[in-house]
Amino acid sequence: MLIPRVAAVHDLSGFGRCSLTVAIPILSAMGVQCCPLPTAFLSTHTGDFEGYTFLDLTDEMEKAAAHWKSLGLKFQAVYSGFLGSEHQIEVVERFIRDFRGNDTIIVVDPVMGDGGLVYKTYTPAMCEGMKRLSEKADVITPNLTEAALLLDIPYHRLPHDEQGLREIVEKLSLGGRRSVVLTGFSSAPHLTGALCFDALTGETSTIQVERVDREFYGTGDVFSSVLTGALVKGCSLHDSAAQAADFILACAKLTAKNNLPLREGVDFEPLLGLLTGVHYE
Ligand code: PXL
């Protein structure tokens, strides 16, 4: 059995549990090979830390991609997230063009902001670039802030009701051409989850799990990593998003119980066992 292989194009933040420090262990636990293509090295993520270091790795990415191409590597998914520079977005677009095979799923997490705010290192040009990159995706996983940015709608004008958000998801699907998993969708105050549009079936579905009443950091990266792992293992979009939501709920409960500082992300390590099992014959 071929072990699915994912090219993970995200930053490497040494402290704070996000992007590659989340994607690598989660995909590995799921029995999926993760090949990191780091976009930048930071000492910490950029939320709630001051004085973080930031090494842009755009040039190195181009060299690594050229080497992978010369080796004839194939990936079952290209999974991108936080990007480090405007030019880098073109590098990722080229990477997708070069590595998109018949069975390759392109997952773009259009990481740009949260809670109505754009992340500190994201310029308006980078947000425009992220929109362009998202057009190359088979699946996008925006949160509500990113959905507003992708559609040029002010965050405070986003609808809150399910019907309104179904229309947002429909717009994000570009006329049904790409799948959308809108995270942070809540149909009742005690619930949270996602609204999914599956371009393969044309169906929209909701996923709702219990909401743990606390803020968490890095959950978007945990969500998209589990989703990508499940997709490359052949699960449907809905089932993949449901696995991701269940795992986040377990992480949220443990993190709240351990009272972990917000900026340290979620306590997912003790729970990786939930993602493992006998994956292949
Ligand atoms: O979780 C998204 C993310 C990823 N990478 C870096 C970040 C953030 C959010 O702030 O700063 C470096």
Residues whose N, C-alpha, C, O or C-beta is under 5 A from the ligand:
A	BS01	PXL	D11 S13 C18 S19 T44 H45 T46 G47 F82 V111 Y119 G218 D221
